[in-house]
Amino acid sequence: MDSDGRHKYSKCTMYDVNGPNPSAIIQCTNGWEYDTTEYESTMASEFNWVCENGDIPTTAFTVAALGNALGTIVFGHLADK
């Protein structure tokens, strides 16, 4: 469902039309085509941060922010010594 409550197609799954059950839903197998009008490549396109890997950038940012907070406390204390 989109933000207006309308049904929309999944961008991460497809029907397995060549398999024994044509109505079975599987992960996309044909790869991705990225929009390169503005940039030739991006981190998301280089590392395929889509669908099942889409949470990797958020996790990396969270770990970096926690490391920054912890580092501020630890190195601030060490700098005072």
Long-range contacts (C-beta under 8 A, 24 or more apart in sequence): 11-50, 11-51, 12-50, 12-51, 12-52, 27-51, 27-52
